[in-house]
Amino acid sequence: MTNVMILHGTGCPPDLYWYTYVKENLENKGYTVSVSNLPNAGEANIEEWLPFVLENTDIDKDTILIGHSSGGPLIFSIL
């Protein structure tokens, strides 16, 4: 089963915007979906966020990453 991780933007809690809509729709299609809850979300800090994501999530070659706002640069750092 493919995992999907949604990485929120600066100051955007995981239950805001389109995150829950996308999560529910992908889960209905059989995906396992997580929405990030990054530390100190009020400030985009890749030096803090990148180790947090790498240490607290299971990302593999089949994981789909979706980023909003500062979640996009975080995805580039993960890759």
PDB file of N, CA, C and O in Angstrom, chain B, residues numbered from 101:
ATOM      1  N   MET B 101       0.847  -1.181   0.000  1.00  0.00           N
ATOM      2  CA  MET B 101       0.000   0.000   0.000  1.00  0.00           C
ATOM      3  C   MET B 101       0.890   1.241   0.000  1.00  0.00           C
ATOM      4  O   MET B 101       1.895   1.286   0.709  1.00  0.00           O
ATOM      5  N   THR B 102       0.533   2.220  -0.772  1.00  0.00           N
ATOM      6  CA  THR B 102       1.308   3.445  -0.872  1.00  0.00           C
ATOM      7  C   THR B 102       0.967   4.392   0.261  1.00  0.00           C
ATOM      8  O   THR B 102      -0.197   4.585   0.612  1.00  0.00           O
ATOM      9  N   ASN B 103       2.021   4.982   0.827  1.00  0.00           N
ATOM     10  CA  ASN B 103       1.858   5.983   1.873  1.00  0.00           C
ATOM     11  C   ASN B 103       1.897   7.364   1.247  1.00  0.00           C
ATOM     12  O   ASN B 103       2.624   7.600   0.281  1.00  0.00           O
ATOM     13  N   VAL B 104       1.111   8.276   1.804  1.00  0.00           N
ATOM     14  CA  VAL B 104       1.117   9.670   1.394  1.00  0.00           C
ATOM     15  C   VAL B 104       1.363  10.509   2.638  1.00  0.00           C
ATOM     16  O   VAL B 104       0.749  10.287   3.682  1.00  0.00           O
ATOM     17  N   MET B 105       2.270  11.480   2.518  1.00  0.00           N
ATOM     18  CA  MET B 105       2.522  12.398   3.617  1.00  0.00           C
ATOM     19  C   MET B 105       2.259  13.813   3.126  1.00  0.00           C
ATOM     20  O   MET B 105       2.821  14.250   2.122  1.00  0.00           O
ATOM     21  N   ILE B 106       1.393  14.527   3.851  1.00  0.00           N
ATOM     22  CA  ILE B 106       1.089  15.914   3.533  1.00  0.00           C
ATOM     23  C   ILE B 106       1.865  16.773   4.531  1.00  0.00           C
ATOM     24  O   ILE B 106       1.703  16.633   5.743  1.00  0.00           O
ATOM     25  N   LEU B 107       2.702  17.653   4.010  1.00  0.00           N
ATOM     26  CA  LEU B 107       3.524  18.536   4.842  1.00  0.00           C
ATOM     27  C   LEU B 107       2.951  19.945   4.778  1.00  0.00           C
ATOM     28  O   LEU B 107       2.913  20.567   3.716  1.00  0.00           O
ATOM     29  N   HIS B 108       2.508  20.435   5.924  1.00  0.00           N
ATOM     30  CA  HIS B 108       1.840  21.738   5.970  1.00  0.00           C
ATOM     31  C   HIS B 108       2.825  22.894   5.818  1.00  0.00           C
ATOM     32  O   HIS B 108       4.042  22.718   5.891  1.00  0.00           O
ATOM     33  N   GLY B 109       2.272  24.057   5.608  1.00  0.00           N
ATOM     34  CA  GLY B 109       3.068  25.267   5.479  1.00  0.00           C
ATOM     35  C   GLY B 109       3.226  25.979   6.811  1.00  0.00           C
ATOM     36  O   GLY B 109       2.748  25.508   7.842  1.00  0.00           O
ATOM     37  N   THR B 110       3.894  27.106   6.778  1.00  0.00           N
ATOM     38  CA  THR B 110       4.148  27.908   7.971  1.00  0.00           C
ATOM     39  C   THR B 110       2.837  28.395   8.575  1.00  0.00           C
ATOM     40  O   THR B 110       2.005  28.986   7.887  1.00  0.00           O
ATOM     41  N   GLY B 111       2.666  28.143   9.852  1.00  0.00           N
ATOM     42  CA  GLY B 111       1.491  28.603  10.571  1.00  0.00           C
ATOM     43  C   GLY B 111       0.196  27.917  10.172  1.00  0.00           C
ATOM     44  O   GLY B 111      -0.886  28.451  10.416  1.00  0.00           O
ATOM     45  N   CYS B 112       0.288  26.750   9.568  1.00  0.00           N
ATOM     46  CA  CYS B 112      -0.898  26.037   9.080  1.00  0.00           C
ATOM     47  C   CYS B 112      -1.072  24.733   9.840  1.00  0.00           C
ATOM     48  O   CYS B 112      -0.358  23.770   9.563  1.00  0.00           O
ATOM     49  N   PRO B 113      -1.992  24.672  10.785  1.00  0.00           N
ATOM     50  CA  PRO B 113      -2.209  23.414  11.503  1.00  0.00           C
ATOM     51  C   PRO B 113      -2.745  22.328  10.575  1.00  0.00           C
ATOM     52  O   PRO B 113      -3.320  22.631   9.530  1.00  0.00           O
ATOM     53  N   PRO B 114      -2.558  21.065  10.952  1.00  0.00           N
ATOM     54  CA  PRO B 114      -2.932  19.944  10.086  1.00  0.00           C
ATOM     55  C   PRO B 114      -4.414  19.835   9.754  1.00  0.00           C
ATOM     56  O   PRO B 114      -4.776  19.112   8.826  1.00  0.00           O
ATOM     57  N   ASP B 115      -5.273  20.524  10.476  1.00  0.00           N
ATOM     58  CA  ASP B 115      -6.708  20.425  10.204  1.00  0.00           C
ATOM     59  C   ASP B 115      -7.241  21.633   9.425  1.00  0.00           C
ATOM     60  O   ASP B 115      -8.452  21.835   9.338  1.00  0.00           O
ATOM     61  N   LEU B 116      -6.339  22.425   8.867  1.00  0.00           N
ATOM     62  CA  LEU B 116      -6.727  23.643   8.163  1.00  0.00           C
ATOM     63  C   LEU B 116      -6.671  23.430   6.651  1.00  0.00           C
ATOM     64  O   LEU B 116      -6.047  22.485   6.168  1.00  0.00           O
ATOM     65  N   TYR B 117      -7.315  24.297   5.934  1.00  0.00           N
ATOM     66  CA  TYR B 117      -7.312  24.304   4.473  1.00  0.00           C
ATOM     67  C   TYR B 117      -7.839  22.991   3.902  1.00  0.00           C
ATOM     68  O   TYR B 117      -8.862  22.475   4.352  1.00  0.00           O
ATOM     69  N   TRP B 118      -7.144  22.464   2.926  1.00  0.00           N
ATOM     70  CA  TRP B 118      -7.582  21.295   2.168  1.00  0.00           C
ATOM     71  C   TRP B 118      -6.991  19.996   2.683  1.00  0.00           C
ATOM     72  O   TRP B 118      -7.242  18.938   2.104  1.00  0.00           O
ATOM     73  N   TYR B 119      -6.220  20.047   3.746  1.00  0.00           N
ATOM     74  CA  TYR B 119      -5.503  18.859   4.216  1.00  0.00           C
ATOM     75  C   TYR B 119      -6.450  17.707   4.547  1.00  0.00           C
ATOM     76  O   TYR B 119      -6.235  16.585   4.088  1.00  0.00           O
ATOM     77  N   THR B 120      -7.480  17.962   5.325  1.00  0.00           N
ATOM     78  CA  THR B 120      -8.392  16.879   5.711  1.00  0.00           C
ATOM     79  C   THR B 120      -9.180  16.350   4.512  1.00  0.00           C
ATOM     80  O   THR B 120      -9.456  15.153   4.429  1.00  0.00           O
ATOM     81  N   TYR B 121      -9.538  17.232   3.591  1.00  0.00           N
ATOM     82  CA  TYR B 121     -10.258  16.806   2.381  1.00  0.00           C
ATOM     83  C   TYR B 121      -9.405  15.837   1.561  1.00  0.00           C
ATOM     84  O   TYR B 121      -9.874  14.771   1.162  1.00  0.00           O
ATOM     85  N   VAL B 122      -8.158  16.213   1.315  1.00  0.00           N
ATOM     86  CA  VAL B 122      -7.257  15.357   0.531  1.00  0.00           C
ATOM     87  C   VAL B 122      -6.998  14.053   1.279  1.00  0.00           C
ATOM     88  O   VAL B 122      -7.000  12.980   0.676  1.00  0.00           O
ATOM     89  N   LYS B 123      -6.776  14.143   2.589  1.00  0.00           N
ATOM     90  CA  LYS B 123      -6.514  12.951   3.402  1.00  0.00           C
ATOM     91  C   LYS B 123      -7.678  11.967   3.300  1.00  0.00           C
ATOM     92  O   LYS B 123      -7.470  10.788   3.015  1.00  0.00           O
ATOM     93  N   GLU B 124      -8.894  12.441   3.528  1.00  0.00           N
ATOM     94  CA  GLU B 124     -10.066  11.567   3.485  1.00  0.00           C
ATOM     95  C   GLU B 124     -10.261  10.943   2.108  1.00  0.00           C
ATOM     96  O   GLU B 124     -10.563   9.754   2.006  1.00  0.00           O
ATOM     97  N   ASN B 125     -10.093  11.728   1.053  1.00  0.00           N
ATOM     98  CA  ASN B 125     -10.290  11.205  -0.295  1.00  0.00           C
ATOM     99  C   ASN B 125      -9.236  10.174  -0.673  1.00  0.00           C
ATOM    100  O   ASN B 125      -9.558   9.173  -1.313  1.00  0.00           O
ATOM    101  N   LEU B 126      -7.998  10.397  -0.295  1.00  0.00           N
ATOM    102  CA  LEU B 126      -6.953   9.419  -0.585  1.00  0.00           C
ATOM    103  C   LEU B 126      -7.146   8.147   0.238  1.00  0.00           C
ATOM    104  O   LEU B 126      -6.921   7.046  -0.265  1.00  0.00           O
ATOM    105  N   GLU B 127      -7.558   8.286   1.491  1.00  0.00           N
ATOM    106  CA  GLU B 127      -7.825   7.103   2.320  1.00  0.00           C
ATOM    107  C   GLU B 127      -8.968   6.283   1.731  1.00  0.00           C
ATOM    108  O   GLU B 127      -8.930   5.053   1.772  1.00  0.00           O
ATOM    109  N   ASN B 128      -9.983   6.951   1.185  1.00  0.00           N
ATOM    110  CA  ASN B 128     -11.089   6.243   0.542  1.00  0.00           C
ATOM    111  C   ASN B 128     -10.636   5.459  -0.684  1.00  0.00           C
ATOM    112  O   ASN B 128     -11.309   4.519  -1.107  1.00  0.00           O
ATOM    113  N   LYS B 129      -9.506   5.842  -1.250  1.00  0.00           N
ATOM    114  CA  LYS B 129      -8.947   5.141  -2.407  1.00  0.00           C
ATOM    115  C   LYS B 129      -7.914   4.088  -2.003  1.00  0.00           C
ATOM    116  O   LYS B 129      -7.297   3.455  -2.860  1.00  0.00           O
ATOM    117  N   GLY B 130      -7.729   3.904  -0.685  1.00  0.00           N
ATOM    118  CA  GLY B 130      -6.845   2.853  -0.202  1.00  0.00           C
ATOM    119  C   GLY B 130      -5.456   3.281   0.225  1.00  0.00           C
ATOM    120  O   GLY B 130      -4.647   2.436   0.608  1.00  0.00           O
ATOM    121  N   TYR B 131      -5.158   4.572   0.169  1.00  0.00           N
ATOM    122  CA  TYR B 131      -3.849   5.054   0.598  1.00  0.00           C
ATOM    123  C   TYR B 131      -3.793   5.194   2.118  1.00  0.00           C
ATOM    124  O   TYR B 131      -4.813   5.413   2.771  1.00  0.00           O
ATOM    125  N   THR B 132      -2.604   5.065   2.661  1.00  0.00           N
ATOM    126  CA  THR B 132      -2.354   5.401   4.059  1.00  0.00           C
ATOM    127  C   THR B 132      -1.825   6.824   4.065  1.00  0.00           C
ATOM    128  O   THR B 132      -0.795   7.102   3.450  1.00  0.00           O
ATOM    129  N   VAL B 133      -2.518   7.736   4.754  1.00  0.00           N
ATOM    130  CA  VAL B 133      -2.190   9.163   4.673  1.00  0.00           C
ATOM    131  C   VAL B 133      -1.891   9.721   6.057  1.00  0.00           C
ATOM    132  O   VAL B 133      -2.608   9.453   7.021  1.00  0.00           O
ATOM    133  N   SER B 134      -0.816  10.502   6.134  1.00  0.00           N
ATOM    134  CA  SER B 134      -0.526  11.245   7.361  1.00  0.00           C
ATOM    135  C   SER B 134      -0.378  12.714   7.006  1.00  0.00           C
ATOM    136  O   SER B 134       0.125  13.069   5.940  1.00  0.00           O
ATOM    137  N   VAL B 135      -0.827  13.553   7.921  1.00  0.00           N
ATOM    138  CA  VAL B 135      -0.664  14.996   7.769  1.00  0.00           C
ATOM    139  C   VAL B 135       0.288  15.444   8.865  1.00  0.00           C
ATOM    140  O   VAL B 135       0.060  15.190  10.048  1.00  0.00           O
ATOM    141  N   SER B 136       1.345  16.106   8.460  1.00  0.00           N
ATOM    142  CA  SER B 136       2.384  16.495   9.412  1.00  0.00           C
ATOM    143  C   SER B 136       1.855  17.443  10.474  1.00  0.00           C
ATOM    144  O   SER B 136       0.869  18.152  10.271  1.00  0.00           O
ATOM    145  N   ASN B 137       2.530  17.437  11.597  1.00  0.00           N
ATOM    146  CA  ASN B 137       2.321  18.417  12.649  1.00  0.00           C
ATOM    147  C   ASN B 137       3.721  18.848  13.079  1.00  0.00           C
ATOM    148  O   ASN B 137       4.237  18.416  14.110  1.00  0.00           O
ATOM    149  N   LEU B 138       4.310  19.700  12.269  1.00  0.00           N
ATOM    150  CA  LEU B 138       5.703  20.078  12.448  1.00  0.00           C
ATOM    151  C   LEU B 138       5.891  20.975  13.669  1.00  0.00           C
ATOM    152  O   LEU B 138       5.019  21.784  13.983  1.00  0.00           O
ATOM    153  N   PRO B 139       7.025  20.837  14.360  1.00  0.00           N
ATOM    154  CA  PRO B 139       7.271  21.658  15.546  1.00  0.00           C
ATOM    155  C   PRO B 139       7.474  23.125  15.165  1.00  0.00           C
ATOM    156  O   PRO B 139       7.975  23.440  14.086  1.00  0.00           O
ATOM    157  N   ASN B 140       7.075  24.002  16.067  1.00  0.00           N
ATOM    158  CA  ASN B 140       7.235  25.445  15.846  1.00  0.00           C
ATOM    159  C   ASN B 140       6.743  25.844  14.456  1.00  0.00           C
ATOM    160  O   ASN B 140       7.459  26.492  13.692  1.00  0.00           O
ATOM    161  N   ALA B 141       5.530  25.451  14.147  1.00  0.00           N
ATOM    162  CA  ALA B 141       4.984  25.632  12.802  1.00  0.00           C
ATOM    163  C   ALA B 141       4.826  27.102  12.412  1.00  0.00           C
ATOM    164  O   ALA B 141       4.618  27.407  11.238  1.00  0.00           O
ATOM    165  N   GLY B 142       4.919  28.003  13.369  1.00  0.00           N
ATOM    166  CA  GLY B 142       4.805  29.426  13.065  1.00  0.00           C
ATOM    167  C   GLY B 142       6.008  29.978  12.331  1.00  0.00           C
ATOM    168  O   GLY B 142       5.948  31.066  11.759  1.00  0.00           O
ATOM    169  N   GLU B 143       7.098  29.236  12.345  1.00  0.00           N
ATOM    170  CA  GLU B 143       8.311  29.660  11.645  1.00  0.00           C
ATOM    171  C   GLU B 143       8.824  28.507  10.798  1.00  0.00           C
ATOM    172  O   GLU B 143       9.048  27.410  11.309  1.00  0.00           O
ATOM    173  N   ALA B 144       9.006  28.745   9.528  1.00  0.00           N
ATOM    174  CA  ALA B 144       9.555  27.706   8.655  1.00  0.00           C
ATOM    175  C   ALA B 144      11.049  27.591   8.926  1.00  0.00           C
ATOM    176  O   ALA B 144      11.819  28.502   8.621  1.00  0.00           O
ATOM    177  N   ASN B 145      11.448  26.465   9.499  1.00  0.00           N
ATOM    178  CA  ASN B 145      12.851  26.262   9.830  1.00  0.00           C
ATOM    179  C   ASN B 145      13.258  24.875   9.345  1.00  0.00           C
ATOM    180  O   ASN B 145      13.066  23.882  10.047  1.00  0.00           O
ATOM    181  N   ILE B 146      13.815  24.816   8.152  1.00  0.00           N
ATOM    182  CA  ILE B 146      14.205  23.537   7.555  1.00  0.00           C
ATOM    183  C   ILE B 146      15.199  22.807   8.444  1.00  0.00           C
ATOM    184  O   ILE B 146      15.161  21.580   8.535  1.00  0.00           O
ATOM    185  N   GLU B 147      16.087  23.543   9.100  1.00  0.00           N
ATOM    186  CA  GLU B 147      17.093  22.911   9.967  1.00  0.00           C
ATOM    187  C   GLU B 147      16.442  22.190  11.148  1.00  0.00           C
ATOM    188  O   GLU B 147      17.020  21.247  11.689  1.00  0.00           O
ATOM    189  N   GLU B 148      15.262  22.616  11.546  1.00  0.00           N
ATOM    190  CA  GLU B 148      14.514  21.942  12.612  1.00  0.00           C
ATOM    191  C   GLU B 148      13.548  20.911  12.038  1.00  0.00           C
ATOM    192  O   GLU B 148      13.427  19.806  12.567  1.00  0.00           O
ATOM    193  N   TRP B 149      12.868  21.271  10.964  1.00  0.00           N
ATOM    194  CA  TRP B 149      11.839  20.404  10.401  1.00  0.00           C
ATOM    195  C   TRP B 149      12.403  19.142   9.759  1.00  0.00           C
ATOM    196  O   TRP B 149      11.845  18.060   9.941  1.00  0.00           O
ATOM    197  N   LEU B 150      13.495  19.262   9.015  1.00  0.00           N
ATOM    198  CA  LEU B 150      14.028  18.108   8.299  1.00  0.00           C
ATOM    199  C   LEU B 150      14.401  16.968   9.247  1.00  0.00           C
ATOM    200  O   LEU B 150      13.956  15.843   9.022  1.00  0.00           O
ATOM    201  N   PRO B 151      15.199  17.203  10.299  1.00  0.00           N
ATOM    202  CA  PRO B 151      15.504  16.091  11.217  1.00  0.00           C
ATOM    203  C   PRO B 151      14.247  15.530  11.883  1.00  0.00           C
ATOM    204  O   PRO B 151      14.146  14.325  12.112  1.00  0.00           O
ATOM    205  N   PHE B 152      13.291  16.410  12.194  1.00  0.00           N
ATOM    206  CA  PHE B 152      12.048  15.957  12.826  1.00  0.00           C
ATOM    207  C   PHE B 152      11.319  14.976  11.916  1.00  0.00           C
ATOM    208  O   PHE B 152      10.895  13.911  12.367  1.00  0.00           O
ATOM    209  N   VAL B 153      11.170  15.323  10.645  1.00  0.00           N
ATOM    210  CA  VAL B 153      10.462  14.454   9.699  1.00  0.00           C
ATOM    211  C   VAL B 153      11.227  13.145   9.511  1.00  0.00           C
ATOM    212  O   VAL B 153      10.630  12.069   9.553  1.00  0.00           O
ATOM    213  N   LEU B 154      12.526  13.226   9.308  1.00  0.00           N
ATOM    214  CA  LEU B 154      13.319  12.019   9.055  1.00  0.00           C
ATOM    215  C   LEU B 154      13.339  11.071  10.252  1.00  0.00           C
ATOM    216  O   LEU B 154      13.403   9.855  10.075  1.00  0.00           O
ATOM    217  N   GLU B 155      13.285  11.611  11.459  1.00  0.00           N
ATOM    218  CA  GLU B 155      13.326  10.788  12.665  1.00  0.00           C
ATOM    219  C   GLU B 155      11.959  10.255  13.085  1.00  0.00           C
ATOM    220  O   GLU B 155      11.882   9.257  13.801  1.00  0.00           O
ATOM    221  N   ASN B 156      10.881  10.906  12.647  1.00  0.00           N
ATOM    222  CA  ASN B 156       9.554  10.560  13.156  1.00  0.00           C
ATOM    223  C   ASN B 156       8.589  10.007  12.122  1.00  0.00           C
ATOM    224  O   ASN B 156       7.411   9.811  12.419  1.00  0.00           O
ATOM    225  N   THR B 157       9.068   9.755  10.918  1.00  0.00           N
ATOM    226  CA  THR B 157       8.185   9.236   9.882  1.00  0.00           C
ATOM    227  C   THR B 157       8.867   8.096   9.142  1.00  0.00           C
ATOM    228  O   THR B 157      10.084   7.923   9.212  1.00  0.00           O
ATOM    229  N   ASP B 158       8.066   7.333   8.441  1.00  0.00           N
ATOM    230  CA  ASP B 158       8.567   6.246   7.612  1.00  0.00           C
ATOM    231  C   ASP B 158       8.396   6.636   6.151  1.00  0.00           C
ATOM    232  O   ASP B 158       7.331   6.439   5.565  1.00  0.00           O
ATOM    233  N   ILE B 159       9.442   7.186   5.575  1.00  0.00           N
ATOM    234  CA  ILE B 159       9.419   7.566   4.172  1.00  0.00           C
ATOM    235  C   ILE B 159      10.248   6.547   3.415  1.00  0.00           C
ATOM    236  O   ILE B 159      11.396   6.274   3.765  1.00  0.00           O
ATOM    237  N   ASP B 160       9.644   5.982   2.362  1.00  0.00           N
ATOM    238  CA  ASP B 160      10.392   5.050   1.522  1.00  0.00           C
ATOM    239  C   ASP B 160      10.181   5.426   0.054  1.00  0.00           C
ATOM    240  O   ASP B 160       9.590   6.462  -0.251  1.00  0.00           O
ATOM    241  N   LYS B 161      10.668   4.574  -0.850  1.00  0.00           N
ATOM    242  CA  LYS B 161      10.611   4.890  -2.272  1.00  0.00           C
ATOM    243  C   LYS B 161       9.184   4.962  -2.809  1.00  0.00           C
ATOM    244  O   LYS B 161       8.967   5.509  -3.890  1.00  0.00           O
ATOM    245  N   ASP B 162       8.218   4.430  -2.087  1.00  0.00           N
ATOM    246  CA  ASP B 162       6.832   4.451  -2.531  1.00  0.00           C
ATOM    247  C   ASP B 162       6.003   5.548  -1.878  1.00  0.00           C
ATOM    248  O   ASP B 162       4.806   5.654  -2.142  1.00  0.00           O
ATOM    249  N   THR B 163       6.616   6.357  -1.036  1.00  0.00           N
ATOM    250  CA  THR B 163       5.893   7.426  -0.344  1.00  0.00           C
ATOM    251  C   THR B 163       5.673   8.602  -1.284  1.00  0.00           C
ATOM    252  O   THR B 163       6.588   9.047  -1.977  1.00  0.00           O
ATOM    253  N   ILE B 164       4.450   9.089  -1.292  1.00  0.00           N
ATOM    254  CA  ILE B 164       4.104  10.288  -2.058  1.00  0.00           C
ATOM    255  C   ILE B 164       4.117  11.458  -1.083  1.00  0.00           C
ATOM    256  O   ILE B 164       3.457  11.414  -0.044  1.00  0.00           O
ATOM    257  N   LEU B 165       4.868  12.504  -1.418  1.00  0.00           N
ATOM    258  CA  LEU B 165       4.967  13.693  -0.571  1.00  0.00           C
ATOM    259  C   LEU B 165       4.205  14.838  -1.218  1.00  0.00           C
ATOM    260  O   LEU B 165       4.405  15.149  -2.392  1.00  0.00           O
ATOM    261  N   ILE B 166       3.325  15.464  -0.433  1.00  0.00           N
ATOM    262  CA  ILE B 166       2.554  16.619  -0.883  1.00  0.00           C
ATOM    263  C   ILE B 166       2.877  17.764   0.060  1.00  0.00           C
ATOM    264  O   ILE B 166       2.743  17.622   1.276  1.00  0.00           O
ATOM    265  N   GLY B 167       3.301  18.892  -0.484  1.00  0.00           N
ATOM    266  CA  GLY B 167       3.658  20.026   0.365  1.00  0.00           C
ATOM    267  C   GLY B 167       2.855  21.262   0.041  1.00  0.00           C
ATOM    268  O   GLY B 167       2.535  21.537  -1.115  1.00  0.00           O
ATOM    269  N   HIS B 168       2.536  22.003   1.088  1.00  0.00           N
ATOM    270  CA  HIS B 168       1.855  23.282   0.943  1.00  0.00           C
ATOM    271  C   HIS B 168       2.802  24.365   1.451  1.00  0.00           C
ATOM    272  O   HIS B 168       3.352  24.258   2.548  1.00  0.00           O
ATOM    273  N   SER B 169       2.984  25.397   0.653  1.00  0.00           N
ATOM    274  CA  SER B 169       3.790  26.547   1.042  1.00  0.00           C
ATOM    275  C   SER B 169       5.200  26.105   1.430  1.00  0.00           C
ATOM    276  O   SER B 169       5.918  25.555   0.596  1.00  0.00           O
ATOM    277  N   SER B 170       5.606  26.333   2.671  1.00  0.00           N
ATOM    278  CA  SER B 170       6.964  25.966   3.086  1.00  0.00           C
ATOM    279  C   SER B 170       7.145  24.444   3.205  1.00  0.00           C
ATOM    280  O   SER B 170       8.261  23.973   3.427  1.00  0.00           O
ATOM    281  N   GLY B 171       6.082  23.692   3.062  1.00  0.00           N
ATOM    282  CA  GLY B 171       6.198  22.235   2.985  1.00  0.00           C
ATOM    283  C   GLY B 171       6.879  21.808   1.691  1.00  0.00           C
ATOM    284  O   GLY B 171       7.489  20.741   1.634  1.00  0.00           O
ATOM    285  N   GLY B 172       6.780  22.635   0.652  1.00  0.00           N
ATOM    286  CA  GLY B 172       7.433  22.351  -0.631  1.00  0.00           C
ATOM    287  C   GLY B 172       8.941  22.309  -0.523  1.00  0.00           C
ATOM    288  O   GLY B 172       9.550  21.318  -0.929  1.00  0.00           O
ATOM    289  N   PRO B 173       9.577  23.360   0.014  1.00  0.00           N
ATOM    290  CA  PRO B 173      11.024  23.326   0.204  1.00  0.00           C
ATOM    291  C   PRO B 173      11.461  22.198   1.150  1.00  0.00           C
ATOM    292  O   PRO B 173      12.556  21.653   1.007  1.00  0.00           O
ATOM    293  N   LEU B 174      10.613  21.858   2.098  1.00  0.00           N
ATOM    294  CA  LEU B 174      10.917  20.756   2.984  1.00  0.00           C
ATOM    295  C   LEU B 174      10.997  19.451   2.191  1.00  0.00           C
ATOM    296  O   LEU B 174      11.872  18.622   2.441  1.00  0.00           O
ATOM    297  N   ILE B 175      10.094  19.274   1.248  1.00  0.00           N
ATOM    298  CA  ILE B 175      10.137  18.074   0.405  1.00  0.00           C
ATOM    299  C   ILE B 175      11.450  18.019  -0.382  1.00  0.00           C
ATOM    300  O   ILE B 175      12.066  16.958  -0.479  1.00  0.00           O
ATOM    301  N   PHE B 176      11.878  19.148  -0.941  1.00  0.00           N
ATOM    302  CA  PHE B 176      13.157  19.165  -1.653  1.00  0.00           C
ATOM    303  C   PHE B 176      14.301  18.774  -0.727  1.00  0.00           C
ATOM    304  O   PHE B 176      15.227  18.082  -1.150  1.00  0.00           O
ATOM    305  N   SER B 177      14.252  19.201   0.516  1.00  0.00           N
ATOM    306  CA  SER B 177      15.296  18.831   1.486  1.00  0.00           C
ATOM    307  C   SER B 177      15.244  17.339   1.795  1.00  0.00           C
ATOM    308  O   SER B 177      16.288  16.707   1.954  1.00  0.00           O
ATOM    309  N   ILE B 178      14.061  16.775   1.881  1.00  0.00           N
ATOM    310  CA  ILE B 178      13.911  15.342   2.143  1.00  0.00           C
ATOM    311  C   ILE B 178      14.497  14.543   0.980  1.00  0.00           C
ATOM    312  O   ILE B 178      15.207  13.557   1.179  1.00  0.00           O
ATOM    313  N   LEU B 179      14.186  14.988  -0.233  1.00  0.00           N
ATOM    314  CA  LEU B 179      14.667  14.271  -1.411  1.00  0.00           C
ATOM    315  C   LEU B 179      16.169  14.344  -1.531  1.00  0.00           C
ATOM    316  O   LEU B 179      16.740  13.791  -2.470  1.00  0.00           O
TER     317      LEU B 179
END
